[in-house]
């Protein structure tokens, strides 16, 4: 069975950087697409970034220029590099993996940006 797990969350200072990792285990039967979402308390879930099976990336306006999503095909891991973090980035970040008609979600990892 395919499972997704996120790593790398924690407490960082404003202006700092953090790298999240999304590890997908199991056989997805080929290439897959990854999405990063975040959910802040009292707010709706927000799409952050995505990377297609072909390596094409997309970003939400709020994070464009600060965040980078990338895939390490050798390690089969998708990363979210977050730079110039601010308080508005505080949220639970979740990774979603899709392949064919299937999808899987991780439990999320907490990112807290302090002033």
N, C-alpha and C positions, 0 to 999 in steps of 0.2 A: 504494500500500500504506500502511496506517495504521501510524504509528510514534509512540512515546512517549519523551519525554526529560525528565529531572528536572534542575533547576537550583537553586542557592542553598545547597548544603551547605557546611560549613566548620567551623572551630574557634570555639567561643564559650565564655564563662565561665559558670559556674553562676549562675542567676538572670537571665541574659540572654535575648534573643529572637532568633529567626531566622525567615525566611520562605522556604519552598520553593515552587517553581513546577513545575507539570506541564504540558508543552506537547504536545498531540496534533496531529500532522500527518496529512494525508490526509482522505479523505471517509468519515465514519462513518455516513453516510446518515441523518442526523437527530440527535436528542438522544442523549446518552450518560450513563453512570454512572461515577463515578470513585471509586477506593479508594486510600487511603494505607496502606502496610504498612511495618514496620521489622523488621530482622533484626540482632540483636546476636550477636557471636561466642559460640558454644557454646549459644545459645538458639534456640528455635523462632521462626519468623516470626510476628509479631504484627500483627493488624489494628489500625489506629490510628483511622482516620476514613473516612467515605464521604459522598458527596453524590449524590443521585439526579438523574435528568434534570429532575425537577420542582423541584429545589433543596432537598429535605429532607435534613438532615444527621444523622449518627450518629457517636458517639464511644465509644472504649474507656474504661472506667472510669479507667484510669491517666492519661489525658490530658484527661479531661473538666474543663472550667473553665480549662484552660491552653492548649489547642490550639483553633484554629478553621479549619475547611475552608470555602472559599468559591470561587465560580466567577465569573469575569469573562466574561460572554457576548460582550461586544464584542471582547475580545482572544482569546477562545477558550482561556483559560488557567485552570487550577485551582490554587489556592494552599493551602498549609498554614502558617498563622501559629502559631508556637510561642513561647509566653511562659513565664516562670518555669522555664527549663530546668534540669535536674539531671543528675547523672551517669547515672542510669538511662535517660535519653533517648538516650544514645550508641548509635548504630546506623547501618546503611545503610537509608535510606528509599527506598522504591520506589513508583511510581505505576502503578496498573492501571486500564485503561480498558475498559469493556464496552459493546457495542452489539449489540442483537439476540442472535444466537448466537455472536458474535465477541468476542475480547478481545485486548489487547496490553499488554505490560509494558515499562517502561523499564529501563535498566541500573542505576539506583539512584544516590543521592548520599550521601556520607558526612557524618554529623553527629557531631561530637565535642564533648562538654561537659567542660570542665576545671574543677577546683576552685580 
